[in-house]
Amino acid sequence: MKKRILLTGGSGMVGRNLLEHPEIGRFEVLSPDSRELDLLDPNAVEAYLRLQKPDLIIHAAGRVGGIQANLKAPVRFLMENLDMGRNVIGAARSAGVKQLLNLGSSCMYPRNAPTPFHEEMVLQGELEPTNEGYALAKIVIARLCKYISREDPAYQYKSLIPCNIYGRYDRFDSASSHLVAAVIHKIHEAKMSSLTSVEIWGDGVARREFIYAGDVADCLIRSIDHFGALPQMMNVGCGGDSTIDEYYQIVAEVIGYRGAFHHDVTKPAGMMRKLVSTQKAQAWGWRAETALRDGIAKTYDYYLQMRNQKADPRATR
């Protein structure tokens, strides 16, 4: 009998990459959308779990976005992520679901912590103000998982902490996208409009670590197969980072944009560096395989496919 898995956030980037993973067919996956299951309704979540009786829950749902989105709506980012997380986890415990895998975020780490971030650094300092609400919600949910497992070891509720993610099914609009997707869209538009220069927020020296979404899906598959050996909290990263300027340069090379760049140092750039330690993941037997340039090329191919479908709706028929 196949293991029954409930995946929340199946329409998001991580969820969709997991659902198209070549190994996912080994499992029975339930992936209800918000019309079928409202994660903000605790009674509905518990009723769903009691009816479906999943063996394992992967909680990947959440309100996500880049710096602009977080700055514009901190209340929404805090409350929706907190409510979804506690509803799913609370209902799982009440319904007797013994295994749960929660997805956190590297923004859970203190803004001034030394890099790379080790899992033990959570709650060891002040958070980055530009996404503090989102980070607080993710920290509370990860701690809730830990507390439940501590109170009753029969309930193994664990958390993965991915670094920044990009890839297929990313969002490319400037209002809600993360760095790589936003840069792809911006530079593609610059090339199409024959712009001679592209603006970069900040001075371009801040460093970021981005992992390809397909690699995160690989890690999730391994987590299902080796759940017992999975640490209670584990980073999911690629083991290296690049400056903001370098991301712009690589994207420009992939797209074929030959213009210049200029910096707006009045705009927020976030934390100076975000790099997670992969020591636990490597000891557990996993590492990311997709090189940055290859991942950006795959992401740009997807971006072009989506633009072509919007331009010609018949392409989706």
N, C-alpha and C positions, 0 to 999 in steps of 0.2 A: 504493500500500500504506500502511495506517495505521501510524503510529508506535506501537511497542509499549512500554508503560510499566508498570513494576512499582511499585505503591503499597503501602508498608508502613503499618500503622496505619489500614487502610481502615474499620475499625469505630469509630474515634475521631471526635471532633468535626470536626477538620480534614479527615480522610479522607472522612467521609460528606458533608460539604458539597462537597468536590471531586467526589465521585461523582454528586451530583445537579445539578452545574453544567450549564447548558444547552449548553455547548460541549464537554463531555467526550466526547460521541459521536464526535468527530473522531479519537479515539485508541482504540487497543486497550489496555484497562487490565486488568492482572492485579492482583487484590486478595485474596490468600489470607489466611484467618483463621489463628489460632494452631494449630488442629488440622491444617491443611494445611501450614503452614510455621512451625516453632518458631524464632523469631529468636534464641533463646538457645543454639541448637545450630549452631555454625559449619559443621560438615560438611553439615548439612541445607540451610543457606542456600546454600553453594557449589554443591551438587548441583542445587538448584532453579534457580539462575541459569544454570548450564551447560545445563540442559534447556530452559529457557524463552527464553533469549537476549534479554532486554529491551534496547531501544535506550536507555532512560533509566530511572533509579530515583529515585523520590521517597520519601525516608525520613522518614515522619511518625509512626512508631510510638514509643511511649515510656511509661514509668510517670509519670503526671502527678497533680497534686493541689494543694490549697491549703496554707496555713500549717500547719494541724493535721496533715494527712497527712505533710508533709515533716518536721515535728518528731518525729512518732511513729516514722517508719521511714526515717531517713537512709541506713542501709546499703542498704536495698532500692532507694531512689531513685538512689543512686550506682551500685551494681553492675549493676542491670538496664538502666539507660539506657546505661551504658558498654559493657556486653557486647553489647546489641542493635546499637548504633552501630558498634562495631568489627567485629562479625561481618558486618554488611551491607556495610560499606565495604571490608573486607579481601577478602570474597568477590567483590565487584564488580570489584576490581582483578585478582584472580586469574582471574576468568572473562572478562576483557577487555571489561567494560562501560565505555564511554568517557565517559558523561554521568551524573552523579549530583547530586541536589539534596537537601541535608540541612536539616532544620528545627531551628534552635536555639531560644533563648529569651532574653528581655531580662534574665533573672536572671544571665546571663553577665557583666553589667557590674558594676564595683565599686560598693559600697554608697554611698560618699561621692564618686563622680565627679560633676562638674558636668553638669547637664542642659541641652539634650537629649544623650543618649548617641550618640556617633559610633562607627562600627564599629572605629576604631583604638584605642578605649579598653579593649577586652577585654584582660585580664591586666595592667591598669595600676593595680590596687589590691585591697584586701581585699574579699571577697565578703560578701553579706548572710548572717548565720549561720542564719536560719530556713529557707533552702533551699540551703545551701552544697553538699550532696552532689549534688543535681540539677544545680546550676550547674557544678560541676566536671566532671561527665560530659559536659554539653553543650559545654563549652570544649574538652575533649580531642578530641571527635569533630569539631568544627569545625576544630581545628588539624590533625587527621589528614587531613581533606579538602584543606586548604591544602598540607600537605607532599607529598601524593601528586601534586597538580597541579604543584608546584614541581619534583619529581624527574622527572616525565614530562609535559610540557604536552599530550600527546595525551589524557591523562585529565583531563577538566574536571569536578572535584568541587567544588561550590559550596554555600554555606550562606545560607539566609534566617534572619533573626533577628526573629520576630514579637514585638510587645509582647503583653500579656495578651489572651487571646481569649475571646469569649463568643458565644453564638448557639444555633441549632438543634443538637440532639444533645449539648448540654452535660450535665454531671452536676449534679444538684440536691440531692444528699444533703449534709448539713452536714459529714460526716467527710472527704470528698474533693473537694468542689467549690471552684471559685475564687470570687472576690468577687461578681461580678454574679449568677451562678447561685444562690449561697448567699443573697444578699439577696432575690432573687425568691422563693425558697422561704420564707424567714423572714417576709417581709412578707405573702405570701399566707396563710400559716398564722395570722399575727397578725390579719389581717382576718377570716378564717373563725372565729377564736376570740374575736373582739371584744376583743382586748387593747388596752389604752389606751396602751401604750408598748412599744418595741422596743429591745433592747440593741445597741449598736455597740461593737466591740472598739477599744480605743485612744481617742484624743481626737477622731478624725474628720477631722483636718487633713492627714493624709498624702495624697499625690496619686498617682493611678494612671491609666494610659492603657490603654483597652480597645478592641480592634478587633473588628468583627463578623466571624464566621467565613466568611460569604459573601464578604466582601471579600478575605480571605486566599485563598479558592478562586480568585477573580478573578486575584490576583497569581500564583498557581501556573499558571493557564492561560497567562498572558502569559509566564511563565518558560519554559514548554515551547516556546512559539512563538518566543521571542527569547532562547534560551539562550546563544547566542554573545555577545550584548551584555550579558548579566547580569553585574554585578560579582561578584568572587570571594566577597565577603561583603556582604550588604545587609540593612538593617533593613526591617521591614514594619510600619508604624504608621499612625495616623490623623492625626498632627500636632497633637494637643492632649490635655490630661488634665483630670481633675476630682478634687475631694477625695472622701474616703470618704463624708463627710456628703452631698455632692451626689449621689453614686450612690444612696444611700438615699432621698433626696428625689425623684429622678426616678423610681425604681422605685415609690415610694409613689404618686406622681401617676398613673403608668400603671395601677397595680392599683386605685387608688381607696381607698387606706388613709389615714385621717385622724387617726391617733393620733400620739403624741409619740415622741421618741427619747431614750435616755439612754446615757451612755458608761461603759464599764468600762476605766479607764486602767491596770488591772493586767494586762490581756491584751496579747499582742504584736501590733504593727501592721505589722511589717516595715519596709522602706526608706521614708524620708520622701517620696521622689519617684522615679518611674520613667517617663521620657519619652524615646522614641528619636528621633533625628534622621531625617527623611525626605528629606534632600537628595539622597542617591544614588538613591533610588527615583524621585523627581520628575525627576531628570536622565535616568533610564532611561526615563521616560515613563509612570509609574504613580502613582496616588494612590487612597486609600480613598474610597468614595462614600457609605457609609451613615451617616447622622446617629445620634448616640447614642440619642436618644429613640425613633427609628424602629426601631433595632436591638433595643432593650429590649422594645418592643411586640411585635416579631416573635418574640423569645425567649419572652416570656410566653405568647403564643398557642401556641407549641410546648409549653411547660410544661403548659398546661391540656389540650392534646390528650393528652399522656402520662398525666396524672392520670385523665382520662376513660377512657382505654383500660385502665388498671389497675383502675378501679372497675367497668368493664363489659368483660370479656375478649372478648365477642362483637363489640366494635367493631373488633377487629383481624382478624376473619375475613372 
